[in-house]
Amino acid sequence: MKKKNLMALTLACVLGVSTLAGCGSGGGNANTPNTDGGGAVGTESQSAAQTPDEVVTLKWIQVGNGMPSNYEAWLAQINPYLEEKIGVNVEMEIVPWGDWDNRRSVIANSGEAFDILFTDQTRYNSEVGTGVFMDITDLVKKASPDLYAMIPEDYWKAASVDGKVYAVPTYKDSSMTNYFIWDVDMAEKYGIDYQNIDNYEDLAVALKTIKDGENDAPYCMSKNGADYLIAYYDQLGAGLPVLGVKYNDTEKTVVNPLEDPEIVANLEVIHQMYVDGVINGDAPTADDSNGYRTFFTAQGWSGAAKSNWGPNNGIENCEAIQYGETIVSNTSVRGSMNGIYAGCEHPEKALRLLELVNTDSKVRDMFFYGVEGENFQYNADGKVEKLNTEWSMAGYTQGTFFNVTQLADVEVNEWDEVKALNSNATPSVMLGFDMDTSEVETELANCRAVYEKYKSELWTGAQDPETLIPQILSELDAAGWETIREAAQAQVDAAK
């Protein structure tokens, strides 16, 4: 993949003048990365300028519900521990969900320095292509061997671009399972057999019953709507949701998921639910937010109904029913990753921080639950009791779930369920494949613009798919979709 050089960076950072801060705290200074993205030369000079007992401050940028109100108290707890363990202090920037796309574009396009950046399948390939991230293929094994060993090889494969690793995949619910999530008390009030509803036709009938009885929209959607329906298509690393190979298609045919009869049928049902007032009218513009929801959908595991979805959405008796199969793909693994800035002064330290988050339960709990004594506490059995739901960092952005301390009010360890889902997931036929998009970047940008223009009204049912989908397809064709498909298919065929 071709890479563009980042902007020239200042000499002071190259010489290691700022010895007490990582590049995130150095006012934009960082080592100039290698033009091949390998990071080898930069790493050598960085190591020479760094003493083993040096304490550095690393800036980590994540998405979530904004900066915690008790952020300073959290720093006072976590930094002394990190300093003792690995000679690191951490500085966090938690970007609100609604600001994330714009903030991430600024970071990627301006050359702004950081140390660690949360990334996912929507931008990872483009960020690699523009040289934002360091090639850590060899360094991750040397600097953080325990981290490398704990993550399955298939996950490193899924995180690879052109055979090189540019981000650490988060080993959690890295397979994809979707759920219908219910307020059980409300469902039982109307005699709904919610445990046996696993399709949109039956769902629409059930939710219409609740809507008529409560005179309120029971299906709470954000502007992303039901876009998870196309997650069963491997996007090939192209970053265009309306292009892909279905996860179980052994012929590996590149298609547009919007021409899948099952997806179209589901969209027709969703549109009727929107017309009937079953879905909230502001769905096309609504952001994700905590608050009571009678019914919604989410990706995760069934145990999250008790530990997260219920408590965070005001549902006392919450249950999650699986919808669709469990699969693992590049897209599902890349749903949560953390990349090291290409010009980072202390990449070894950054990787050791990620290693500690993934292997040390004390550190993991502080990121996941917040401030001990304010947001959570340990009981006599060593389990966690949440004191409130005010912690605003998003746990899935940080590290593995498998070393998070179990909640005291959960009878079974939900992470065992997650491990089982991962182990039994069906792998995509395209696992590890990435399309070289260098020859079709213009067409991809044009087609992404078309998709972005219509996606909210499509997936929330705000417009009739019978007329909207043909319009989208027509505009995609004019934007060069077929050129992209032909290029993708040729590469897929060559890789068979």
C-alpha positions in Angstrom: 0.0 0.0 0.0 1.3 3.4 -0.9 2.0 5.8 2.0 2.3 9.5 2.1 4.9 11.2 4.2 3.7 13.0 7.3 4.5 16.6 7.7 8.1 17.5 8.7 8.4 17.4 12.5 10.6 19.4 14.7 14.3 18.7 15.4 13.9 19.0 19.2 11.8 15.9 19.4 14.2 13.9 17.1 17.0 14.7 19.5 14.9 13.6 22.5 15.0 17.1 24.2 11.5 16.6 25.7 12.5 13.7 28.0 9.6 13.8 30.3 6.8 13.6 27.7 5.6 11.3 24.9 4.8 12.8 21.6 1.2 13.4 22.8 2.5 15.8 25.3 5.2 17.4 23.3 3.2 20.1 21.6 3.1 18.3 18.3 6.8 17.3 18.2 7.7 13.8 17.0 10.3 11.9 15.2 9.9 12.0 11.4 8.6 8.5 10.4 10.2 6.3 7.8 8.7 6.7 4.4 8.1 3.0 4.2 6.0 3.1 7.4 8.3 0.5 9.1 9.4 2.6 12.0 12.7 0.8 12.4 15.0 3.8 12.1 12.8 5.9 14.4 12.7 3.2 17.0 16.5 2.9 17.2 16.9 6.6 17.8 14.1 6.6 20.3 15.5 3.8 22.3 18.9 5.4 22.4 17.4 8.6 23.9 15.4 6.8 26.5 16.8 5.4 29.8 15.2 2.4 31.4 13.9 4.2 34.5 12.6 7.3 32.5 9.1 8.3 33.3 7.2 9.5 30.2 3.7 10.8 29.7 1.7 9.1 26.9 -1.4 10.6 25.3 -4.1 8.2 24.5 -7.1 9.4 22.4 -10.3 7.4 22.6 -14.0 7.8 21.9 -16.6 7.6 24.6 -19.1 9.8 26.6 -16.6 12.7 27.0 -14.0 13.4 29.7 -14.9 11.9 33.1 -16.0 14.4 35.7 -13.6 12.9 38.1 -10.7 12.6 35.7 -8.1 14.2 38.0 -9.0 11.8 40.8 -8.6 9.0 38.3 -5.1 10.2 37.2 -4.1 10.4 40.9 -5.0 6.7 41.3 -3.7 5.2 38.0 -0.5 7.2 37.3 1.5 6.3 40.4 0.7 2.6 39.7 1.7 2.9 36.0 4.8 4.8 36.9 5.9 2.1 39.3 5.2 -0.7 36.9 6.5 0.6 33.6 7.6 4.2 34.0 4.6 5.8 32.4 2.0 8.4 33.1 -1.0 8.6 31.0 -3.0 11.5 29.6 -6.4 10.7 28.2 -8.6 12.5 25.7 -12.1 11.0 25.6 -13.9 12.4 22.6 -17.8 12.4 22.7 -19.4 10.1 20.2 -21.0 12.9 18.2 -17.6 14.7 17.7 -15.6 11.6 17.0 -15.7 11.6 13.2 -14.6 15.2 12.9 -12.0 14.9 15.6 -10.5 11.8 14.0 -10.3 13.5 10.7 -8.4 16.4 12.2 -6.0 14.0 13.9 -5.4 12.1 10.7 -5.1 15.0 8.3 -3.2 17.6 10.4 -0.3 15.5 11.6 -1.3 16.2 15.2 0.8 14.2 17.6 -0.4 11.6 20.1 0.9 8.3 21.3 -2.0 5.9 21.1 -5.2 6.3 19.1 -8.3 4.2 19.1 -9.2 3.1 15.6 -11.7 0.8 14.0 -12.7 -0.7 10.6 -14.1 2.6 9.3 -10.8 4.4 9.2 -8.0 2.0 9.9 -6.9 1.3 6.4 -7.0 4.9 5.4 -5.0 5.9 8.5 -2.4 3.2 7.6 -2.4 4.4 4.0 -1.6 8.1 5.0 1.1 7.1 7.4 -0.6 7.9 10.7 0.4 4.6 12.4 3.7 3.0 13.0 4.5 -0.5 11.7 4.7 -2.5 14.9 5.0 -6.0 13.3 8.3 -6.8 14.9 8.3 -4.3 17.8 5.1 -5.6 19.4 6.8 -9.1 19.8 9.9 -7.5 21.3 8.5 -4.8 23.5 5.3 -6.5 24.6 5.7 -10.3 24.3 2.9 -11.1 26.7 0.6 -8.9 24.8 1.5 -10.6 21.5 1.1 -14.0 23.1 -2.4 -13.4 24.6 -4.0 -12.4 21.3 -4.8 -15.2 18.9 -2.8 -15.4 15.7 -6.0 -15.0 13.6 -6.6 -11.6 15.2 -3.1 -10.4 14.3 -3.8 -11.6 10.8 -7.1 -9.7 10.7 -5.2 -6.5 11.9 -2.6 -6.9 9.2 -2.4 -4.6 6.1 -0.1 -5.9 3.4 1.3 -8.4 5.9 2.2 -5.7 8.4 0.6 -4.9 11.8 -0.2 -1.2 12.5 -2.5 -1.6 15.5 -3.1 -3.8 18.5 -6.5 -5.6 18.1 -8.6 -5.6 21.3 -9.2 -9.3 22.3 -12.8 -9.1 23.6 -16.1 -9.9 21.8 -14.0 -9.8 18.7 -16.4 -12.1 16.9 -19.7 -10.5 16.0 -23.0 -11.5 17.6 -26.1 -9.2 17.4 -28.9 -9.2 19.9 -32.5 -8.1 20.3 -32.6 -6.5 23.8 -35.8 -6.3 25.8 -37.4 -4.8 28.8 -38.8 -8.2 29.9 -41.4 -6.6 32.2 -42.8 -4.6 29.3 -42.8 -7.6 27.0 -44.6 -9.8 29.5 -47.1 -7.1 30.2 -48.3 -7.5 26.6 -47.9 -11.3 26.5 -45.0 -11.2 24.0 -43.0 -14.4 23.6 -39.9 -12.3 23.2 -37.5 -15.3 23.7 -38.6 -16.8 20.4 -38.5 -13.7 18.3 -35.5 -13.8 16.1 -36.7 -12.1 12.9 -38.0 -8.7 11.9 -41.4 -9.8 10.8 -42.3 -11.2 14.3 -40.5 -8.3 15.9 -42.6 -5.7 14.1 -45.9 -7.4 15.3 -44.7 -7.5 18.9 -43.4 -3.9 19.0 -46.6 -2.6 17.4 -48.6 -4.2 20.2 -46.4 -2.3 22.8 -46.6 0.9 20.8 -50.4 0.8 20.7 -50.6 0.0 24.4 -48.1 2.6 25.6 -48.7 5.2 23.0 -44.9 5.6 22.6 -42.2 4.4 20.2 -40.7 1.2 21.8 -37.9 0.7 19.3 -35.2 3.2 20.2 -32.8 3.8 17.3 -29.9 6.1 16.8 -28.9 7.4 13.4 -26.9 4.2 12.7 -30.2 2.3 12.8 -29.9 -1.3 11.7 -26.7 -0.9 9.8 -25.4 -4.0 11.5 -27.3 -6.0 8.9 -24.5 -5.5 6.4 -21.9 -6.6 8.9 -22.4 -10.1 7.6 -20.5 -8.9 4.5 -16.7 -8.6 4.6 -15.9 -5.1 3.4 -12.4 -6.3 2.2 -10.7 -3.4 3.9 -12.1 -0.9 1.3 -14.0 1.1 3.9 -17.1 1.1 1.7 -20.0 -0.6 3.5 -21.9 -1.1 0.3 -19.2 -3.4 -1.2 -18.2 -6.8 0.1 -18.3 -10.6 0.1 -20.8 -12.4 2.3 -19.0 -14.1 5.1 -20.0 -17.6 4.0 -19.8 -17.2 0.2 -17.3 -19.8 -0.8 -17.4 -18.4 -4.4 -16.1 -15.1 -2.9 -18.3 -12.9 -5.2 -18.0 -9.2 -4.6 -21.4 -7.6 -4.5 -23.5 -4.7 -3.1 -25.2 -5.8 0.1 -28.1 -3.5 -0.7 -29.1 -6.0 -3.4 -29.4 -8.9 -0.9 -33.1 -9.9 -0.9 -33.0 -10.6 2.9 -31.5 -7.2 3.7 -34.1 -5.5 1.5 -36.9 -7.4 3.1 -35.7 -6.4 6.6 -35.5 -2.8 5.5 -39.0 -2.9 4.2 -40.2 -4.1 7.6 -38.1 -1.5 9.4 -39.6 1.2 7.2 -43.1 0.1 8.1 -42.2 0.2 11.8 -41.0 3.8 11.3 -44.2 4.7 9.5 -46.3 3.1 12.3 -44.5 5.1 15.0 -42.8 2.0 16.4 -39.4 3.6 15.8 -38.6 7.0 17.3 -39.3 9.8 14.7 -35.9 11.5 15.4 -33.9 8.3 14.7 -32.2 9.7 11.5 -30.5 12.4 13.6 -30.3 10.8 17.1 -27.0 10.0 18.7 -26.5 7.0 21.0 -27.2 8.0 24.6 -28.1 6.3 27.8 -31.7 6.5 28.9 -34.7 4.2 29.1 -35.3 2.1 26.0 -38.1 -0.6 25.8 -36.3 -2.4 23.0 -33.1 -1.9 21.0 -30.4 -3.9 19.3 -26.7 -4.1 20.0 -23.6 -6.2 19.3 -22.1 -8.1 22.2 -23.0 -11.1 24.3 -26.2 -12.1 26.2 -24.6 -11.5 29.7 -24.3 -7.8 28.8 -28.0 -7.5 29.4 -27.5 -7.8 33.1 -24.1 -6.0 33.4 -24.4 -3.2 30.9 -27.4 -2.8 28.7 -30.0 -3.0 31.5 -28.3 -0.8 34.0 -27.2 1.8 31.4 -30.7 2.0 29.9 -32.9 2.0 32.9 -34.2 -1.6 32.4 -34.5 -3.5 35.7 -35.3 -6.8 34.1 -33.3 -6.9 30.8 -32.7 -9.9 28.5 -30.9 -10.2 25.2 -31.9 -12.7 22.5 -29.4 -13.5 19.7 -30.2 -12.4 16.2 -28.2 -14.0 13.4 -25.0 -16.0 13.5 -21.8 -15.4 15.3 -19.0 -14.6 12.8 -15.4 -13.4 13.0 -14.0 -11.3 10.2 -11.5 -8.5 9.6 -14.4 -6.1 10.2 -15.3 -7.6 13.6 -11.7 -7.8 14.8 -11.1 -4.3 13.6 -14.1 -3.0 15.5 -11.6 -2.0 18.3 -7.9 -1.5 17.9 -5.3 0.9 19.1 -2.5 2.2 16.9 0.8 3.8 17.8 1.6 7.2 16.2 4.2 6.9 13.4 6.2 9.7 15.0 5.9 8.5 18.6 9.0 9.1 20.7 8.4 6.1 23.0 6.7 3.3 21.0 8.1 0.6 23.4 6.5 2.4 26.3 3.2 2.8 24.5 3.2 -0.9 23.7 4.0 -1.8 27.3 1.1 0.4 28.4 -1.2 -1.6 26.1 0.3 -4.8 27.4 -0.4 -3.8 31.0 -4.0 -2.8 30.3 -4.4 -6.2 28.7 -2.7 -8.3 31.3 -2.9 -6.5 34.7 -6.5 -6.6 36.2 -5.9 -3.6 38.5 -5.0 -1.4 35.6 -7.8 -2.9 33.5 -10.4 -2.3 36.2 -9.4 1.4 36.5 -9.9 2.0 32.8 -13.1 -0.1 32.7 -14.8 0.9 35.9 -13.2 4.3 36.8 -12.1 5.6 40.2 -12.0 3.1 43.0 -14.1 4.4 45.9 -16.1 6.8 43.6 -17.3 4.7 40.7 -16.7 1.2 42.0 -15.4 -0.8 44.9 -14.2 -4.3 45.6 -16.1 -6.5 48.0 -14.8 -9.1 50.4 -14.7 -11.7 47.6 -12.6 -9.5 45.3 -15.5 -8.8 43.0 -16.6 -5.4 41.8 -19.6 -3.4 43.0 -20.5 -0.5 40.8 -21.3 2.6 42.9 -22.8 4.5 39.9 -22.9 4.4 36.1 -21.2 7.8 35.6 -17.8 6.5 34.3 -17.6 7.9 30.7 -14.8 5.9 29.2 -15.9 3.2 26.7 -14.5 -0.1 27.9 -14.5 -1.7 24.5 -11.9 0.8 23.2 -9.2 0.0 25.8 -8.2 -3.7 26.0 -9.3 -7.3 26.5 -12.4 -8.1 28.5 -10.9 -11.3 29.9 -9.0 -9.7 32.7 -11.8 -7.4 33.9 -12.9 -8.3 37.4 -16.3 -9.9 37.6 -19.3 -7.9 38.9 -20.6 -9.0 42.3 -24.2 -9.1 41.2 -23.5 -11.3 38.2 -23.9 -15.0 38.9 -21.7 -16.3 36.1 -18.6 -14.8 34.6 -19.9 -13.2 31.4 -16.4 -13.2 29.8 -16.6 -17.0 29.7 -19.5 -16.5 27.4 -17.6 -14.1 25.2 -14.7 -16.5 25.0 -17.1 -19.3 23.9 -18.6 -17.0 21.3 -15.2 -16.2 19.9 -14.2 -19.9 19.9 -17.3 -21.0 18.1 -17.6 -18.2 15.6 -17.7 -18.9 11.9 -14.7 -17.2 10.2 -15.3 -15.1 7.2 -14.1 -16.6 3.9 -12.1 -13.4 3.5 -10.3 -13.3 6.8 -6.9 -11.7 6.5 -7.6 -10.2 3.0 -7.3 -6.5 2.3 -7.9 -4.9 -1.0 -5.3 -2.6 -2.4 -7.4 0.5 -3.0 -4.6 2.8 -4.4 -6.0 2.7 -7.9 -9.6 3.5 -7.0 -9.3 6.0 -4.2 -11.3 8.7 -6.1 -14.1 6.3 -6.9 -14.1 5.1 -3.2 -14.3 8.6 -1.9 -17.2 9.4 -4.3 -19.1 6.2 -3.3 -18.5 6.8 0.4 -20.1 10.3 0.0 -23.2 8.7 -1.6 -23.5 6.2 1.2 -23.0 8.8 3.9 -25.7 10.9 2.4 -28.4 8.3 2.6 -27.3 5.8 5.3 -29.2 7.3 8.3 -32.6 7.5 6.5 -32.0 4.0 5.0 -31.1 2.1 8.2 -33.7 3.8 10.4 -36.6 3.2 8.0 -37.2 6.9 7.5 -37.5 6.5 3.7 -39.1 3.7 1.7 -36.3 1.3 0.6 -38.4 0.5 -2.5 -37.6 3.9 -3.9 -34.5 4.8 -1.9 -32.3 1.8 -2.7 -32.6 2.2 -6.5 -31.7 5.9 -6.0 -28.6 4.9 -4.0 -27.6 2.2 -6.5 -27.9 4.7 -9.4 -25.8 7.3 -7.7 -23.2 4.7 -6.7 -22.9 3.6 -10.3 -22.4 7.2 -11.4 -19.7 7.5 -8.7 -17.7 4.6 -10.0 -19.0 1.6 -7.9 -18.6 -0.9 -10.7 -15.0 0.2 -11.3 -14.3 -0.6 -7.6 -16.1 -3.9 -7.8 -14.1 -5.1 -10.8 -10.9 -4.1 -9.1 -11.9 -5.9 -5.9 -13.1 -9.0 -7.7 -9.8 -9.3 -9.6 -7.8 -9.1 -6.4 -10.1 -11.6 -4.6 -9.8 -14.0 -7.5 -6.0 -13.6 -7.5 -5.8 -14.4 -3.8 -7.9 -17.6 -4.1 
